[in-house]
Amino acid sequence: TVAATTAVGVAAACLAYYLAFMLGHLLWGLDMVHMRGYIGAMLFVIPGFPFITSGLDIAKLDMRSGLERLTYALFIILVATGTGWVMATVLQIKPGDLQSPDLSKPALTAFRLLASFCGVFGFSLMFNSHRRMAAAAGVVGAVANTMRLSLVDFAAFPAPLAAFLAALLAGLLAGYVREKVGYPRIALTVPSIVIMVPGLYMYRGIFLLALTNVGAGATWMTEALMLVLSLPAGLLTARILTDKKWRRVD
């Protein structure tokens, strides 16, 4: 079943990260604070495609398709975060803030561009895009996601507003690429946005709620909800600006 395969995949990813990190800790003395990065090993299961497209479907009043996709996405997220919590409890890993790299702004921006490109490129390949299309999506996602992070860190923008603007930029860039190259818009926008889905926030919210720390858990879940709502809103705005069909009401 989907639940079983998701749980097994998340458990295997968390265990693989734990073993690889402990090996690095023993051989090269890696700081234990980096153990918190295990959350990144399980984020590949976050169903960004149905999550994002459900918002677009609901915006078009295609309620059946939108609600079905949203329910599926929430189910997968619940299974994944629950499995991650169990693995963290077994391995005695607690989530926390990741250590900020000691880099200048230009260097940090360059590394964010590279990491964002690689992440979006990988997600696009997972969606069965060919390499050129995946590379185009990687460029769109790298620019949009780096802008989002820079607005939050360097300009003190609220995270939901930065996410909205990044999704808007991704939608506009995807529309431009579609006009020039002909790639499907959805094949460019969804991988670009998936990397912005706040899987870390969702996981920390579930983890804290499971420990009955309701206040902190609800705070993280609320922040995740605000970000999740901002992403399809940005794509919807871009679609309205670039597609005449989306500016009409039947």
C-alpha positions in Angstrom: 0.0 0.0 0.0 1.0 3.6 -0.3 1.2 4.0 3.5 3.4 1.0 3.9 5.8 2.0 1.1 6.0 5.6 2.3 6.8 4.5 5.9 9.4 2.0 4.8 11.0 4.6 2.5 11.2 7.2 5.2 12.5 4.8 7.7 15.2 3.6 5.3 16.2 7.2 4.5 16.5 8.2 8.1 18.5 5.1 9.0 20.8 5.6 6.1 21.5 9.2 7.1 22.1 8.1 10.7 24.6 5.4 9.7 26.4 7.6 7.2 26.6 10.5 9.7 27.9 8.3 12.5 30.6 6.9 10.2 31.6 10.4 9.3 31.6 11.4 13.0 33.9 8.5 13.9 36.3 9.0 10.9 36.4 12.7 10.5 34.9 14.1 13.8 31.8 15.7 12.3 30.0 17.9 14.8 27.0 16.1 16.3 24.9 19.2 15.7 24.7 18.2 12.0 22.8 15.1 13.0 19.7 17.4 12.8 20.1 17.4 9.1 18.6 13.9 9.0 15.2 15.6 8.3 16.5 16.4 4.8 16.8 12.7 4.0 13.1 12.2 4.2 11.8 15.3 2.5 11.8 13.6 -0.9 8.5 11.9 0.0 6.7 15.2 0.5 4.1 15.1 -2.3 4.6 18.5 -3.7 3.0 17.8 -7.1 -0.5 17.0 -5.7 -0.1 19.5 -2.9 0.5 22.4 -5.3 -1.8 21.4 -8.1 -4.7 20.9 -5.6 -4.6 24.6 -4.9 -4.8 25.4 -8.6 -7.6 22.9 -9.1 -9.6 24.5 -6.2 -8.9 27.9 -7.6 -10.6 26.8 -10.8 -13.5 25.4 -8.8 -12.5 21.8 -9.8 -13.3 20.8 -6.3 -13.4 17.0 -6.7 -9.9 16.9 -8.2 -8.5 19.5 -5.8 -9.9 17.9 -2.7 -8.8 14.4 -3.7 -5.2 15.6 -4.4 -5.1 17.6 -1.2 -6.4 14.6 0.9 -3.8 12.3 -0.7 -1.0 14.8 0.0 -2.0 15.3 3.6 -2.2 11.5 4.1 1.3 11.0 2.8 2.6 13.9 4.9 1.0 12.4 8.0 2.5 9.0 7.4 6.0 10.4 6.6 6.2 12.8 9.5 4.8 10.1 11.9 7.5 7.6 10.7 10.1 10.3 11.0 9.1 10.9 14.6 9.3 7.2 15.4 12.7 6.9 13.9 13.9 10.0 15.7 12.7 8.6 19.0 14.4 5.2 18.3 17.7 6.8 17.2 17.4 9.5 19.9 17.5 12.4 17.5 15.9 15.7 18.3 15.0 18.3 15.7 16.5 21.7 16.1 17.8 24.7 14.2 20.5 23.9 11.7 23.8 25.6 12.0 24.2 28.7 9.8 27.2 28.5 7.4 29.9 31.1 8.1 29.9 32.6 4.5 29.7 36.0 3.0 26.4 37.0 1.3 27.8 36.5 -2.3 29.2 33.1 -1.4 26.0 32.0 0.4 23.9 33.2 -2.5 26.0 31.3 -5.0 25.8 28.1 -3.0 22.1 28.5 -2.6 21.7 28.9 -6.4 23.7 25.7 -6.9 21.9 23.7 -4.2 18.5 24.9 -5.4 19.3 24.0 -9.0 20.4 20.5 -8.0 17.3 20.0 -5.8 14.8 21.1 -8.5 16.7 19.2 -11.2 16.4 16.0 -9.1 12.7 16.6 -8.4 12.0 17.2 -12.1 13.7 13.9 -13.0 11.6 12.2 -10.4 8.6 13.5 -12.3 9.9 11.8 -15.5 11.0 15.0 -17.2 13.8 14.7 -19.7 17.1 16.2 -18.9 16.7 19.5 -20.8 13.3 20.1 -19.3 14.7 19.2 -15.9 17.6 21.7 -16.4 15.1 24.4 -17.4 13.1 23.8 -14.3 16.3 23.8 -12.3 17.2 27.3 -13.5 13.7 28.6 -12.8 13.7 27.0 -9.3 17.2 28.1 -8.5 16.4 31.8 -9.2 13.0 31.7 -7.4 14.1 29.8 -4.3 17.3 31.8 -3.9 15.3 35.0 -4.1 13.0 33.6 -1.4 15.8 32.8 1.0 17.5 36.1 0.3 14.4 38.1 1.0 14.0 36.4 4.3 17.6 36.5 5.4 18.9 39.7 3.9 15.7 41.9 3.7 13.7 40.6 6.7 10.7 39.8 4.6 8.0 37.6 6.3 8.5 34.1 5.1 4.9 33.7 3.6 5.3 36.9 1.6 8.7 35.8 0.3 7.3 32.4 -0.6 4.4 34.1 -2.5 6.8 36.3 -4.5 9.1 33.4 -5.2 6.2 31.3 -6.5 5.0 34.3 -8.6 8.5 34.7 -10.1 8.7 30.9 -10.8 5.3 31.1 -12.6 6.3 34.1 -14.7 9.7 32.6 -15.6 7.9 29.3 -16.5 5.5 31.2 -18.7 8.4 32.9 -20.5 10.2 29.5 -21.0 7.0 28.0 -22.3 6.7 30.7 -24.9 10.3 30.4 -26.1 10.8 26.6 -25.9 7.4 25.1 -25.6 7.9 23.1 -22.4 4.6 22.5 -20.4 4.2 25.2 -17.8 3.2 22.7 -15.1 6.4 20.7 -15.7 8.5 23.8 -14.9 6.5 25.3 -12.0 5.8 22.3 -9.9 9.4 21.1 -9.5 10.4 24.7 -8.8 7.9 25.0 -6.1 8.2 21.6 -4.5 11.6 22.6 -3.1 9.9 25.4 -1.2 7.3 23.2 0.5 8.1 23.5 4.3 8.6 19.9 5.1 10.9 20.8 8.0 8.2 22.9 9.5 5.6 20.2 9.1 7.9 17.6 10.6 8.8 19.7 13.6 5.1 20.5 14.2 4.2 16.8 14.3 7.2 16.0 16.4 6.3 18.5 19.0 2.6 17.7 19.0 3.5 14.0 19.5 5.4 15.1 22.6 2.3 17.0 23.7 4.1 20.3 23.3 0.9 21.8 21.8 1.9 25.4 21.9 5.2 25.0 20.0 3.8 22.4 17.7 0.8 24.5 16.7 3.2 27.4 16.0 5.2 25.4 13.6 2.1 23.9 11.9 0.6 27.4 11.5 3.8 28.7 9.9 3.8 25.7 7.6 0.2 26.3 6.7 0.9 30.0 5.8 3.8 29.0 3.6 1.8 26.2 1.9 -1.1 28.7 1.1 1.4 31.3 -0.3 2.9 28.9 -2.9 -0.2 28.1 -4.9 -1.4 31.7 -4.5 1.8 32.9 -6.2 1.5 30.4 -9.0 -2.2 31.3 -9.4 -1.3 35.0 -9.7 1.3 34.3 -12.3 -1.2 32.2 -14.3 -3.8 34.9 -14.2 -1.2 37.5 -15.4 0.0 35.3 -18.3 -3.0 33.3 -19.4 -6.2 35.0 -20.6 -8.3 31.9 -19.9 -7.6 32.3 -16.2 -9.0 35.8 -16.3 -12.4 34.7 -17.3 -15.3 33.3 -15.3 -17.6 30.7 -16.9 
